[in-house]
């Protein structure tokens, strides 16, 4: 039996809490927390979770690692299996997305350490987007032309400390709020605020030191 | 269906991977909290011993010893217990950070909560006499402890020429004084007229006392202040919160290296 046919067989899954039905077509309407309950009842439902987060986590891993597509896919496979194994550890006081991002982040960092490979900065596709969003979050840069040069931005991010780079990616690219970043990186909210401010300052300092003309 | 979702599900099925049971995570959480409890408990006991050492120290005799207050303070601080309290506070802080929501709190918040708990429990332990018991156990059984804290400085009080005397009350001379036998079994006549002389000392033969005053003769001493050896020490029904420590225990010779035989006197 193929997975697709398996899915079709499971298309009418009873959601005990709300008496709604999970189908291939409408699974987007149920919350992550409800989906977790359904996965614990039937492992086939894990497919929906993978689908929901595959793209988001692929982007996030690429942003923090700069790995190529194949490596990211290998990493993601491990991450999703880890998520599945630890579903019962999901802390309902958190957003599910924060929990899954945390696992992805920790696994990616641990993978870098094991391979002794230094995470590189964002991929070329993302440069402009990062630069635009970071620039709009930094007052001093608001005053200059925000048409940023791709090469310049990637150079600046390469020179930034890992901790600062991470918070900038989560804040300006993943568009997470302070509480979510706190839950993902497992640091107090106040520390996240400080890190973001320092990251902005470091970004500005590098720009000024290198006399980068935006 | 994407390759990734297909691969993930195939991997799960092929290797019969299942979610870890909830109890495993609960056990992990309970172990972390139990560890925190144990670490705070040990820290609190150390803190109670620290209070005991501080409250039973004579902080005002530095002049008799010809030292400045700060010099005396540096020489008298109970470093062993201070280090223990700090070490266990750090261990407990680290453990608390490992709890589910531990990362949400700053170093200061967790540190203050942890220290506050240790102070609260430690004070309760001190008043229940645990501080003294623990200090005694270490003093009696741990040679290294006596290297760091050689008694409560009883030898300091064996300085009648500097106005410091310690010994056991052997009898009373009306309301004017008492007889005392010091650590070297020398008998003294102590005049305590116009001195600070606590009521519990006045009625307790056998009580160990320390005296601040002045040597007036070969075996006579003028007291300015008479203090029981142990603060709040329970003897003969005197108001107390902790049992007395015998002079024998204080007399116990300190042998820093027990394996090396002491030279015969």
Interface residues (C-beta under 8 A of the other chain):
Chain A: X3 X4 X39 X40 X43 X44 X46 X47 X50 X51 X54 X73 X76 X77 X80 X81 X84 X85 X86 X87 X88 X89 X91 X93 X182 X186 X187 X188 X189 X190 X191
Chain B: X1 X2 X3 X4 X5 X6 X7 X8 X9 X11 X12 X13 X17 X18 X19 X20 X21 X22 X24 X25 X100 X101 X103 X104 X105 X106
